[in-house]
Amino acid sequence: MSSTNFKDYYAILGVSKTASPEEIKKKFRKLALKYHPDRNPDNKEAEARFKEISEAYEVLSDPDKRAKYDRFGQYWQQAGSGQPQWSNGGVNVDINGFDFSQYGNFEEFINELLGRFSTTGESTSRSYSYGNSSRTSSAYSSVNNFDDFGNQTAAYNREATIRLSFADAFNGTTKRINLGDESVEFRIPPGAKQGSRIRIRGKGKSIPYSQQRGDLYLNVELQPHSFFKFEEDNLVCEIPVTPDEAVLGASIDIPTPDGMVTMKVPSGIRSGQTLRLRGKGWSSPQGKRGDQLVKIIITTPKRISPIEKEYYEKIRANRSYDPRSNLSRVTL
């Protein structure tokens, strides 16, 4: 950049000269998303604006360049610090061990920073031209997919599996996991289920072109429970009832995740029917309770007392209900 082509980088980004690095980064992200070519196809004015804010961020995000810019103004590049300038002439620039020579200019690097290295999501191929260089890059179909492009890309995330008991998953708990080079403590919120995915920010792999890290994703695996199980999102259990309870009806005690409750079994219930305990099921991360489904299983005793046998014989002798009455009409 020549001294006759001086630009006020602070004005370009819309920040004050005393702005912190965090304020500069935040403003750049907002402007980069607004003017990026993905959002403004065939808009030369937006493309020029994007180049301009990228150029401003290149300087103001670098402490050494910013210091020279603040001190020497339009002559900052002639300050003779010995720091090579990024150009299209093939100068190798190495910052924190990352080689920028693979890019024609800073704008091309920004394209990669905005998610071009990500291995997830549908992408399309698009060619961009900046200055005297051009590149074809894989571009996301929508810039709205960028959650925090300055912080991470999918390639720098990592995953682990965490096994939880039903109690820990329902109530929430604090766990610690060893990742080889470090130990990470984290909080599991109430309501985790089999297949739940928990995100821990900043505990992934280091991103080479920044001082930040990707994220750690924990995949929840529930240990089997002797009484409760899931059917899709429903908490389900099976309750045995006796023949007399099924015929006459009864009030029985049912275990739920947070204690016993009394449930009324209607008379005449059949084995395999399901009753619903509203608001007694699994909790969600938002604090809402689902329902608990109770499957009724009619069980018969293997051993009975003499008096029980006497009464069962009286019931059989006087029974008016024949559950097989319609079988005589069954044919091929």
Buried (B, 14 or more C-beta within 10 A) or exposed (E): EEEEEEEEBBEBBEBEEEBEEEEBBBBBBEBBBBBBBBBBEEEEEBBEBBBBBBBBBBBBBBEEBBEBBEEBEBEBBEBEEEEEEBEEEEEEBEEEEEEBEEBBBBBBBBBBBBBBBBEEEEBEEBEBEBEEEEBEBBBBEEBEBBEEBBBBBBEBBEEBEBEBEBEBBBBBBEBEBEEEEEEBEBEBBBBBBEEBEBEBEEBBBEBEBBEBBBBBBBEBEBEEBEEBBBEEEBBBBBBEBBBEBBBEBBEBEBBBBEEEEEBEBEEEBEEEBEBEBEEBBBBBEEEEBBBBBBBBEBEEEEEEEEEEEEEBEEEEEEEEEEEEEEEEEEEE
